[in-house]
Amino acid sequence: MSAFKASREIPAAVEQVFAAFSDPERLSRWWGPAGFTNAFDVCEFKPGGRWSFTMHGPDGGNYRNEIVFAEIEPPSKIFLQHVCEPKYHLTITLAPSAAGTVLSWLQEFEKPEIARRLEHIFRPANEQNLDRLSAELLRKPGGG
């Protein structure tokens, strides 16, 4: 298995969900698994733009990430490439639904053996990431 899928219905309009990705300040608040924080060096949310950051884990570890926003189709699709190890592509699609937006997440690893080795980390981490996105979309302006 070299791909992980997740889907979530979020009670917010497609444009609102897309905005949580396109605004670096908001993205830094929710990106990553539970307990992680982010320090962004560069976040160029545009086709071909770089996203360079460090995730700070609850274990005290610092995890460097280098990503390229390969394709962006506002407000329905974001395709990014994680260009450092472990290398993968992530396609995020947003579609309107009766309750708001259905977000689909497809993470495809270049090397199936890496995906198998990291599955126990990435599957729950992806769900936690979507939990944090949902919480970000439900938070009140001003931090409430």
C-alpha positions as a Markdown table, in Angstrom:
| # | Residue | x | y | z |
|---|---|---|---|---|
| 1 | Met | 0.0 | 0.0 | 0.0 |
| 2 | Ser | 1.5 | 3.3 | -1.0 |
| 3 | Ala | -1.5 | 5.7 | -0.5 |
| 4 | Phe | -3.5 | 6.8 | 2.5 |
| 5 | Lys | -7.0 | 8.3 | 2.1 |
| 6 | Ala | -9.1 | 10.3 | 4.5 |
| 7 | Ser | -12.3 | 12.2 | 4.2 |
| 8 | Arg | -14.1 | 14.6 | 6.4 |
| 9 | Glu | -17.3 | 16.5 | 6.2 |
| 10 | Ile | -16.8 | 19.9 | 7.7 |
| 11 | Pro | -19.6 | 22.3 | 8.6 |
| 12 | Ala | -18.1 | 25.3 | 6.7 |
| 13 | Ala | -18.3 | 26.5 | 3.1 |
| 14 | Val | -15.7 | 25.4 | 0.6 |
| 15 | Glu | -14.3 | 28.9 | 0.5 |
| 16 | Gln | -13.8 | 29.0 | 4.3 |
| 17 | Val | -12.0 | 25.6 | 4.3 |
| 18 | Phe | -9.8 | 26.7 | 1.4 |
| 19 | Ala | -9.0 | 29.9 | 3.3 |
| 20 | Ala | -7.7 | 27.8 | 6.2 |
| 21 | Phe | -5.0 | 26.5 | 3.8 |
| 22 | Ser | -4.3 | 29.7 | 1.9 |
| 23 | Asp | -3.6 | 31.9 | 5.0 |
| 24 | Pro | -0.2 | 31.0 | 6.4 |
| 25 | Glu | -1.1 | 32.3 | 9.9 |
| 26 | Arg | -4.1 | 30.0 | 10.1 |
| 27 | Leu | -2.3 | 27.1 | 8.5 |
| 28 | Ser | 0.5 | 27.3 | 11.1 |
| 29 | Arg | -2.2 | 27.0 | 13.9 |
| 30 | Trp | -3.7 | 23.7 | 12.7 |
| 31 | Trp | -1.2 | 21.9 | 10.4 |
| 32 | Gly | 0.1 | 18.6 | 11.8 |
| 33 | Pro | -0.9 | 16.0 | 14.3 |
| 34 | Ala | -2.2 | 16.7 | 17.8 |
| 35 | Gly | 0.3 | 18.3 | 20.1 |
| 36 | Phe | 2.5 | 19.7 | 17.3 |
| 37 | Thr | 3.3 | 23.4 | 16.6 |
| 38 | Asn | 4.9 | 24.9 | 13.5 |
| 39 | Ala | 7.5 | 27.5 | 12.7 |
| 40 | Phe | 7.2 | 28.6 | 9.1 |
| 41 | Asp | 10.3 | 29.9 | 7.3 |
| 42 | Val | 8.5 | 30.3 | 3.9 |
| 43 | Cys | 4.9 | 29.8 | 2.9 |
| 44 | Glu | 4.3 | 30.9 | -0.7 |
| 45 | Phe | 0.7 | 29.7 | -1.3 |
| 46 | Lys | 0.8 | 29.8 | -5.1 |
| 47 | Pro | 1.4 | 27.3 | -7.9 |
| 48 | Gly | 5.1 | 26.3 | -7.7 |
| 49 | Gly | 5.5 | 28.1 | -4.3 |
| 50 | Arg | 7.7 | 26.8 | -1.5 |
| 51 | Trp | 6.6 | 25.9 | 1.9 |
| 52 | Ser | 9.5 | 25.4 | 4.3 |
| 53 | Phe | 8.8 | 24.8 | 8.0 |
| 54 | Thr | 9.7 | 23.0 | 11.2 |
| 55 | Met | 7.2 | 21.0 | 13.1 |
| 56 | His | 7.9 | 20.9 | 16.8 |
| 57 | Gly | 6.6 | 17.7 | 18.4 |
| 58 | Pro | 5.3 | 17.1 | 21.9 |
| 59 | Asp | 8.3 | 14.7 | 22.3 |
| 60 | Gly | 10.7 | 17.7 | 22.0 |
| 61 | Gly | 11.7 | 16.7 | 18.4 |
| 62 | Asn | 12.0 | 19.1 | 15.6 |
| 63 | Tyr | 10.9 | 17.9 | 12.2 |
| 64 | Arg | 12.0 | 19.8 | 9.0 |
| 65 | Asn | 9.6 | 19.9 | 6.1 |
| 66 | Glu | 10.1 | 21.1 | 2.5 |
| 67 | Ile | 7.0 | 21.2 | 0.3 |
| 68 | Val | 6.1 | 22.6 | -3.1 |
| 69 | Phe | 2.5 | 23.7 | -3.8 |
| 70 | Ala | 2.5 | 22.0 | -7.2 |
| 71 | Glu | -1.1 | 22.9 | -8.2 |
| 72 | Ile | -3.7 | 25.1 | -6.7 |
| 73 | Glu | -7.2 | 25.4 | -8.1 |
| 74 | Pro | -9.2 | 27.8 | -5.8 |
| 75 | Pro | -11.3 | 26.9 | -4.0 |
| 76 | Ser | -11.5 | 23.1 | -4.8 |
| 77 | Lys | -8.0 | 21.6 | -5.1 |
| 78 | Ile | -4.5 | 21.7 | -3.6 |
| 79 | Phe | -1.8 | 19.4 | -4.8 |
| 80 | Leu | 1.5 | 19.5 | -2.9 |
| 81 | Gln | 4.7 | 17.6 | -3.1 |
| 82 | His | 6.7 | 16.8 | 0.1 |
| 83 | Val | 10.1 | 17.0 | -1.5 |
| 84 | Cys | 12.2 | 15.9 | 1.5 |
| 85 | Glu | 12.1 | 12.4 | 3.0 |
| 86 | Pro | 9.7 | 10.8 | 3.3 |
| 87 | Lys | 8.7 | 11.9 | -0.3 |
| 88 | Tyr | 5.0 | 11.9 | -1.0 |
| 89 | His | 2.3 | 13.8 | -2.9 |
| 90 | Leu | -0.8 | 15.1 | -1.2 |
| 91 | Thr | -4.0 | 15.9 | -3.1 |
| 92 | Ile | -6.7 | 17.8 | -1.1 |
| 93 | Thr | -10.0 | 18.3 | -2.8 |
| 94 | Leu | -13.0 | 20.3 | -1.5 |
| 95 | Ala | -16.5 | 19.7 | -2.6 |
| 96 | Pro | -19.7 | 21.4 | -1.4 |
| 97 | Ser | -22.1 | 19.2 | 0.6 |
| 98 | Ala | -25.4 | 19.7 | 2.4 |
| 99 | Ala | -23.6 | 20.2 | 5.7 |
| 100 | Gly | -20.8 | 22.4 | 4.3 |
| 101 | Thr | -17.8 | 20.8 | 2.6 |
| 102 | Val | -16.4 | 17.3 | 2.0 |
| 103 | Leu | -12.7 | 17.3 | 2.2 |
| 104 | Ser | -10.9 | 14.4 | 0.6 |
| 105 | Trp | -7.2 | 13.7 | 1.4 |
| 106 | Leu | -5.1 | 11.4 | -0.7 |
| 107 | Gln | -1.4 | 11.0 | 0.4 |
| 108 | Glu | 0.6 | 9.0 | -2.1 |
| 109 | Phe | 4.2 | 7.9 | -1.2 |
| 110 | Glu | 6.8 | 7.4 | -3.9 |
| 111 | Lys | 8.1 | 4.3 | -2.2 |
| 112 | Pro | 5.6 | 1.7 | -1.1 |
| 113 | Glu | 8.0 | 0.3 | 1.5 |
| 114 | Ile | 8.2 | 3.7 | 3.2 |
| 115 | Ala | 4.4 | 4.0 | 3.3 |
| 116 | Arg | 4.2 | 0.6 | 4.9 |
| 117 | Arg | 6.8 | 1.5 | 7.5 |
| 118 | Leu | 5.2 | 4.8 | 8.4 |
| 119 | Glu | 1.5 | 3.8 | 8.2 |
| 120 | His | 1.2 | 3.5 | 12.0 |
| 121 | Ile | 2.2 | 7.1 | 12.2 |
| 122 | Phe | 0.6 | 8.7 | 9.2 |
| 123 | Arg | -2.9 | 7.2 | 9.3 |
| 124 | Pro | -3.7 | 8.6 | 12.8 |
| 125 | Ala | -1.7 | 11.8 | 12.2 |
| 126 | Asn | -3.8 | 12.5 | 9.1 |
| 127 | Glu | -7.0 | 12.1 | 11.1 |
| 128 | Gln | -5.6 | 14.4 | 13.8 |
| 129 | Asn | -4.7 | 16.9 | 11.2 |
| 130 | Leu | -8.2 | 17.0 | 9.9 |
| 131 | Asp | -9.5 | 17.3 | 13.6 |
| 132 | Arg | -7.3 | 20.3 | 14.0 |
| 133 | Leu | -8.5 | 21.8 | 10.7 |
| 134 | Ser | -12.1 | 21.3 | 11.8 |
| 135 | Ala | -11.4 | 23.0 | 15.2 |
| 136 | Glu | -9.7 | 25.9 | 13.4 |
| 137 | Leu | -12.8 | 26.4 | 11.2 |
| 138 | Leu | -15.1 | 26.4 | 14.3 |
| 139 | Arg | -13.0 | 28.8 | 16.4 |
| 140 | Lys | -14.3 | 32.3 | 17.0 |
| 141 | Pro | -12.4 | 35.3 | 15.7 |
| 142 | Gly | -10.1 | 36.6 | 18.4 |
| 143 | Gly | -9.2 | 33.1 | 19.6 |
| 144 | Gly | -12.4 | 32.0 | 21.3 |
